[in-house]
Amino acid sequence: MYTPRRRAKHAKKKGPLHSLRVLIVFLFVVAAGLGFGYIFAAYQSLPPVSNNMRPAVSSQVFDSHGRLITTLHSDQNRLPIDINKVPANLQNAFIAAEDNRFYEHIGIDPIGILRAIVTNLTNRGIAQGGSTITQQLAKNAFLSQEQTLKRKVQEAMLALEIEHKYSKKEILEMYMNQIYFGQGAYGIQTAAKTYFDRDVNDLTLAQCAMLAGLPKSPNYYSPFNNLEEAKSRKNVVLDQMAKYGYITSDQAAEAKNADLHLSHNKQTAENSESESFIDYVSQLVAAKYGDDALYKEGLKIYTTLDTEKQHAAVQAMKNLPDNYTDKNGLTQPQGALVSIDPRNGHILAMVGGRGQDSFNRASMAVRQPGSAFKPFVYMTALQDDMTPDSTMEDKKVTYGGWSPQNAEKSYSGTMTLRQALAHSVNTIAVQLADKVGTSKIINNAKKMGITTLVEKGSTNDNNLAMALGGLTRGVIPLEMASAYGTFANKGVHVKPVAITKILDRNGNVIEDNSSGKGEETRVLSEREAYEMTSMLEAVIESGTGTAAAIGQPAAGKTGTTDDNKDAWFVGYTPAIVTAVWVGDDTGAHSLGEIYGGTVPARIWHDYMVQAASSDSSDFSVPAGMQKASRASETKSTASEKKSTKSTTTKEKSKQDTPQGKQQAARNNKNQ
């Protein structure tokens, strides 16, 4: 039994705890009030569900002079279709890919949200966002694409209201008629016509899965832009359909291997000289702001494209030879050209192929560079206290059983690094890589914008075959042009830039880089960059790239891979750097008598005599240095000419076999 004193003492102890509880309850009530107030305010500004679409405005793309290049149309290309005409496979494919609990939830799905959080945190299975099909319809039909809490609250409210007013079938019908599928196609009927040239009710299971996979990223997963990724996404959808019991595992396996029968009469959004560049810019904008913003929000996109240079690039690429027509109706070989201002990274011109398809080889094709990769080796040697006048011996060398060979399988003895690079001597490139270390070469290439190098795994690029361009994956033309721009820009790499400014439909600035440049990285000293330029000038003056000479200061490098499957010329003046690639799309066919010093060099020449005509300035000489004199230093002896065959017509780099590459890798690891 408590005494009065004890009770008083007990009451005194409980005083602070009681106050804390009151404070917590008070704060909870305030927070709840604010939350309900916020939700009520969001509800008050909801658009009526009967208003089924925000007015769409086409976006416009302008060149570097502010001239209109093209208009990106939005939902004019839409053919609505009744849900009863949509095959079950297509309906189920969308549900499996986007919202497998569609027929169970009430518009929002707490279970799906929790599952998505767990999936994304544990990185198991396919990444999920948690938004239901009804929420996506609400967002696309009634709301903007801004990522705010208010918009998410309104999206959920509208989803609940839509579910109350419409049946599940009606919601699914509106959703499939609303969404964007790429290539200017809105709605499933238009998409079926665009990609397969058939009506929705005639689609195969494989085609249904392909369409259902597109809305996640229509530009990226379009089979016209990126066929392999589109097939991979299609297979994910088929796996989801099998997982949820819409099809059997055997049906999924059969559909994965089925022919898609893509339309050969596909129409792109814009059929102009600037198509590749427009596609590149569109992907950048869509990745950052979404497809709806790109095609429906009336953006004004100002770019770095120079239409005069773009026209010159298109005309130069018409010099591609016509070897044969492949099974897809494309003329082979294909090619790519990309041109950049090395001082600010601005992309001036871009051609991604012959214009027969929408695959942008300038920004997406990953191809073997051959000897065009050698400058990364030589620049690393310059950083290792060597100079263009340093000498090495062209001789037989062996690394772990691998002996790199020159084109004519002969050797020319002692020569300078300038001579070795000018005539693309393989043995010296490998000796240099062994001397300076392959990891340093890879690091330099990465600093200069090459993103495709493989550094880990059982097959990687950290081996001596890399010195001759024998890479695990390859390189991208856009990145090669950007990398060579480091030499032209006195050792500073500038990341490529395609967009200078974007305005919204009301003229408000969304982003502005009009007075700036791409991200800069100092890679070489000015002295080292000038030494590299003087060596690469020798390539054009007396080496493998004489066909590229344009009558003004220029530097560059040829590249040809084993069996002549890829041929390159990458070169620059002080103000323009340009990469040209020629090759068979499949990589299975030889180019015949095409080498880096022939067709690519001539295409580069034809473009640059137009593009660089207004600026014939010489490369600036760093303080404390004298302008390099190359006439006597690059003059080949008779034996050197025999070795390289003055390889303007035969620069062919017999760099590596798979066995040789593996041996070089093993040897390098043992050093």
VODO-675002 format. One record per residue (C-alpha): residue in three letters; x, y, z. Coordinates in steps of 0.25 Angstrom, whole numbers, plus 2048, in hexadecimal, padded with zeros to 3 digits. Layout:
% residues N
AlaXYZ...
//
This chain:
% residues 671
Met800800800Tyr80680D7FCThr807819806Pro803827802Arg81282A801Arg81581F7F8Arg8098227EFAla80E8307EELys81C82C7EAHis8168227E0Ala80E82D7DALys81A8367D9Lys82282C7D1Lys81682A7C7Gly8168397C4Pro82083A7B8Leu81B82D7B2His80D8327B2Ser81283F7ABLeu8198387A1Arg80D83079DVal80583C79CLeu80F842793Ile81083678AVal800836789Phe800845786Leu80B84377BPhe804837775Val7F783F774Val7FE84B76EAla805842764Ala7F883B761Gly7F184875FLeu7FC84D756Gly7FB84074EPhe7EC84074CGly7ED84F748Tyr7F884C73EIle7EF840738Phe7E3849738Ala7EA854731Ala7EF84A727Tyr7E1845725Gln7DB852723Ser7E5855717Leu7E2847710Pro7DD848702Pro7D08426FFVal7D18336FASer7C78376EEAsn7D38406E9Asn7DA8346E2Met7E783B6DDArg7F08476DFPro7F284E6D2Ala7FE8486CBVal8088526C5Ser81384D6BBSer8218506BFGln82B8576B6Val83A8546B4Phe8438606AFAsp8528606AASer85E8686AFHis8598746A8Gly84B8736ADArg84586E6A0Leu83A8646A1Ile83F85669EThr83284E6A0Thr82584D6A8Leu8238416B1His81483D6B0Ser80C8376BBAsp7FF8306BBGln7FB8336ADAsn7FF8256A9Arg7F581E6B2Leu7EA8136ADPro7E18106B9Ile7DC8016BAAsp7D17FA6C2Ile7D67F16CDAsn7CD7E66C7Lys7D67E66BBVal7E37E56C3Pro7E87D76C4Ala7E97D16D2Asn7F87CF6D1Leu7FA7DE6CFGln7F17E16DBAsn7F87D76E4Ala8067DB6DFPhe8037E96E4Ile7FE7E56F1Ala8097DB6F3Ala8147E66F0Glu80D7F26F7Asp8037EE701Asn8017DF704Arg7F67E270FPhe7EE7EB706Tyr7E17E4707Glu7E37E3717His7E67F171BIle7DE7FE71CGly7E7807714Ile7F280771DAsp7F97FB722Pro8007FB730Ile8057ED72EGly80B7F0721Ile8127FC727Leu8187F4732Arg81C7E9728Ala8227F471FIle82A7F972BVal82F7EC72FThr8337E8720Asn83A7F571ELeu8427F572BThr8467E6729Asn8487E871AArg8417DA718Gly8397D870BIle8357E4703Ala8357F2709Gln8277F770CGly82180470EGly814801716Ser80B80A70DThr7FE802709Ile7F98036FAThr7EE80C700Gln7F8815706Gln8008166F9Leu7F38196F1Ala7F08246FBLys7FE82A6FAAsn7FE8296EAAla7F082E6E8Phe7EE8396F3Leu7FB83D6F9Ser8098436F6Gln81683B6F7Glu81C843702Gln82183A70EThr81A84171ALeu81383B726Lys807843722Arg80683C714Lys80882F71AVal7FC831724Gln7F4836719Glu7F782A710Ala7F382171BMet7E682971DLeu7E382970FAla7E681A70ELeu7DB817719Glu7D1820712Ile7D4819704Glu7D280B70AHis7C5810710Lys7BF815703Tyr7C580B6F9Ser7C67FC6F8Lys7D37F56F8Lys7D27F26E9Glu7CF8016E6Ile7DB8056EELeu7E47FB6E6Glu7DE8006D9Met7E180F6DCTyr7EF80B6E1Met7F38036D5Asn7ED80E6CBGln7F48196D3Ile8038156D5Tyr80F8186CCPhe81680D6C5Gly8218146BEGln8238186AFGly8188226B0Ala80D8176B3Tyr8038196BEGly7FA80E6C2Ile7FB7FF6BFGln7F47FF6B1Thr7FE80A6ACAla8098026B2Ala8057F56ACLys8057FC69EThr8128036A0Tyr81A7F76A5Phe8147EB69EAsp80B7F1693Arg7FF7EA699Asp7F27EC6A1Val7F27E96B0Asn7E97DD6AFAsp7F47D66A5Leu7FF7D76AFThr8077CB6B3Leu80B7C86C2Ala8197CD6BFGln8147DA6B9Cys80B7DC6C5Ala8167DB6CEMet81F7E46C6Leu8147EF6C7Ala8117ED6D5Gly8207EF6D8Leu8217FD6D1Pro81A8076DALys8258056E5Ser82F80D6DBPro82980E6CDAsn8368146C7Tyr83F80A6CDTyr8377FD6CBSer8328016BDPro8377F56B4Phe83A7FF6A9Asn8448066B2Asn8497FB6BBLeu8457ED6B6Glu84D7E56C0Glu8487ED6CCAla83A7EC6C7Lys83B7DD6C6Ser8407DC6D4Arg8357E56D9Lys82B7DC6D2Asn8307D06D8Val82F7D66E6Val8207D86E3Leu81E7CA6DEAsp8257C56EBGln81B7CE6F3Met80F7C86EBAla8147BA6EFLys8167BD6FDTyr8087C26FFGly8027B76F7Tyr7FD7BE6EBIle8057B56E2Thr80D7A86E4Ser81D7A76E5Asp81D7A06D7Gln8157AB6D1Ala81E7B56D7Ala82A7AE6D2Glu8247AD6C4Ala8217BB6C3Lys82F7BF6C7Asn8347B96BBAla8297BD6B1Asp82B7C66A6Leu8267D46A9His8237D769ALeu8267E669CSer8207EF692His82A7F3687Asn8227FF683Lys824806691Gln822815691Thr82B81D69BAla82682A6A1Glu82F832698Asn83582E68BSer840839689Glu84F83A688Ser84F83D697Glu84883069BSer8538296A3Phe8568366ABIle8478386AEAsp84682A6B3Tyr85282C6BCVal84C8396C2Ser83F8336C3Gln8448286CCLeu84C8326D4Val83F83A6D7Ala83682E6D9Ala8408286E3Lys8408346EBTyr8328396EAGly82A82E6E5Asp82482B6D7Asp8178326DAAla81F83F6DDLeu82683D6CFTyr81A83A6C7Lys80F8416CEGlu81484D6D6Gly8188566CBLeu8278576CELys8308606C7Ile83E8596C6Tyr84A8616C1Thr8558586BDThr8648596B8Leu8618536AAAsp86785C69FThr85E859693Glu86885D688Lys87285368EGln867848690His86484A681Ala87384867EAla87483C686Val86783567FGln86D838672Ala87B832676Met87582667BLys86E82366DAsn87C81E669Leu87A811670Pro87B805667Asp86F7FC664Asn8747EE667Tyr8677E6669Thr8597E766FAsp8577DF67CLys84B7D8680Asn8457E4687Gly8457EC67ALeu8517F467EThr85D7F8675Gln86A7F367BPro8747F867FGln86E803688Gly87580E68EAla87581A698Leu87B828699Val87B8316A5Ser88183E6A6Ile8848466B2Asp88A8546B6Pro89584F6C0Arg89685D6C7Asn88885C6CDGly88384E6C9His8788526C0Ile8738486B7Leu87384E6A9Ala86E8436A0Met86A8346A1Val86782A697Gly86381C69DGly862814690Arg85C815682Gly84E819687Gln84880C684Asp845809692Ser8448106A0Phe85180A6A6Asn85A8156AAArg86880F6A7Ala86F81C6ABSer86A81B6B9Met86680D6BCAla86F8036B3Val87B7FD6BBArg8857F96B1Gln8947F46B1Pro89D8006AFGly8AA7F96A9Ser8B68036A9Ala8AD80F6ABPhe8AF80B6BALys8BE80C6B9Pro8BF81B6BDPhe8BA8186CBVal8C780F6CCTyr8D081A6C6Met8CA8256CFThr8CD81C6DBAla8DB81A6D7Leu8DD8296D6Gln8D882A6E4Asp8E38206E7Asp8EE82A6E3Met8EF8256D5Thr8EF82F6C9Pro8EB82E6BAAsp8FA82D6B7Ser8FC8216C1Thr9008156B9Met8FC8066BAGlu8FF7FA6B2Asp8F57F46A9Lys8F87E56ABLys8F27D86AEVal8ED7D86BDThr8E67CD6C4Tyr8DD7CE6D0Gly8D97C16D6Gly8D97BA6C9Trp8D27C56C2Ser8DA7CD6B7Pro8D37D96B1Gln8D67DB6A2Asn8D67E7699Ala8CE7E768CGlu8D97E1683Lys8DE7D868ESer8EC7DF68DTyr8F47E8696Ser8FB7F6693Gly9057F769FThr9078046A7Met8FD8106A5Thr8F781B6ADLeu8EA81B6B3Arg8E58256A9Gln8E881C69EAla8E28106A5Leu8D58166A7Ala8D581D699His8D680F693Ser8CE80769DVal8D97FE6A1Asn8D37F36AAThr8DF7ED6B1Ile8E37FB6B7Ala8D57FE6BCVal8D57F16C4Gln8E37F46C9Leu8DF8016CEAla8D27FC6D5Asp8DB7F16DCLys8E57FC6E0Val8DB8066E6Gly8D07FD6EBThr8C37F96E5Ser8BB7FE6F1Lys8C080C6EFIle8BC80C6E0Ile8AE8086E4Asn8AD8136EFAsn8B181D6E5Ala8A78186DBLys89C8196E5Lys8A08276E9Met89E82B6DAGly8908266DAIle8918176D6Thr8878106DEThr8868026D8Leu8937FC6DDVal8927EF6E5Glu89C7EF6F1Lys8967E36F9Gly8937D56F7Ser8997C96F0Thr8997D06E2Asn89E7DF6E4Asp8A67EA6DDAsn8B17EA6E7Asn8BB7E36DDLeu8C57E66D2Ala8BB7E36C7Met8B47F06CBAla8C07F86C5Leu8BC7F46B7Gly8AD7F66B9Gly8A97E86BDLeu89E7EB6C7Thr8947E36CEArg8897EB6CAGly88E7F76C1Val88B8066C0Ile88080F6BCPro88381A6B1Leu87E8256B9Glu8878226C5Met8938206BBAla89182E6B6Ser88F8346C4Ala89C82D6C8Tyr8A58326BCGly89F8406C0Thr8A883F6CCPhe8B48406C3Ala8AE84C6BBAsn8AA8536C8Lys8B88546CEGly8B78486D7Val8A984B6DDHis89D8416DAVal8908486D9Lys88383F6DAPro87A83F6CEVal86E8496CEAla8628486C5Ile8588516CCThr85B8606D0Lys84D8646D5Ile83F85F6D7Leu8338686D9Asp8258636DDArg8188666D6Asn8178736DDGly8258786DAAsn82B8756E8Val8398706E8Ile83A8616ECGlu8498606EAAsp8538696E4Asn8618666E0Ser8628706D4Ser86E8776DAGly87686B6DFLys87C85F6DBGly87D8506DFGlu88484B6EBGlu89384C6EAThr89E8436EEArg8AD8466EDVal8B38396E8Leu8C083E6E1Ser8C984A6E3Glu8C98546D7Arg8D784F6D3Glu8D38406D3Ala8C68446CBTyr8CE84C6C1Glu8D88406BFMet8CD8376BDThr8C78406B2Ser8D48416ABMet8D58326ABLeu8C78316A5Glu8CA83C69BAla8D5833696Val8CA828693Ile8C3831689Glu8D0837683Ser8D882B680Gly8D181F687Thr8C5816686Gly8BB822685Thr8C082A679Ala8B2828673Ala8AD83167EAla8B683D67BIle8AD84A679Gly8B8854676Gln8B885A684Pro8BD856692Ala8B7849696Ala8BA83D69EGly8B482F69FLys8B582069FThr8B0814697Gly8AB80769CThr8A87FA696Thr8A57ED69DAsp8A87DE69AAsp8A17D968DAsn89D7E868ALys8907E7692Asp8917F6697Ala899802691Trp89B80F698Phe8A081D696Val8A08266A2Gly8A68346A0Tyr8A68436A3Thr8AA8516A1Pro8AB85B6ACAla89C85E6ABIle8958516A7Val8978426AAThr8908376A2Ala88F8286A3Val88B820697Trp888811698Val88580768DGly8817F968FAsp8777ED68DAsp86C7EE697Thr86D7DF69BGly87C7E069CAla87C7D2694His8807D8687Ser88D7DD682Leu88E7EB67CGly8977E5671Glu8A17F066CIle89C7FA676Tyr8A67FF680Gly8A680B68AGly8AF813680Thr8A5811674Val896813675Pro896818683Ala8A1822681Arg89B827674Ile88D82967BTrp894831686His89C83967BAsp88F83C674Tyr888841680Met893849686Val89785167AGln88985667BAla88785768AAla89585C68DSer896866682Ser89387268AAsp89E86F694Ser8AC86C68ESer8B487069BAsp8C086769FPhe8C18606ACSer8C78696B7Val8D58666BCPro8D68666CBAla8DF8706D2Gly8EE86B6D2Met8EC8626C6Gln8EF8636B7Lys8E685F6ACAla8E98516A9Ser8F084E69CArg8EB841696Ala8F0840688Ser8FD83968AGlu8F9832696Thr8ED82A690Lys8F4827683Ser8F4818682Thr90081067EAla8FE806672Ser8FD7FA67CGlu8F2802684Lys8EA805678Lys8EB7F6675Ser8E67F3683Thr8DB7FD683Lys8D87FD674Ser8D680C677Thr8C980767CThr8C0812677Thr8B9806670Lys8BD7FB679Glu8BE7FF688Lys8B87F268CSer8BB7EF69ALys8BE7E069CGln8BD7E26AAAsp8B87D66B1Thr8B17C96B1Pro8A87C56BDGln8B37BB6C1Gly8BD7C66C0Lys8B57CF6C8Gln8B37C56D3Gln8C27C26D3Ala8C57D16D4Ala8BB7D36E0Arg8C27C76E7Asn8D07CC6E4Asn8CC7DA6E9Lys8C67D46F6Asn8D37CD6F8Gln8DC7DA6F7
//
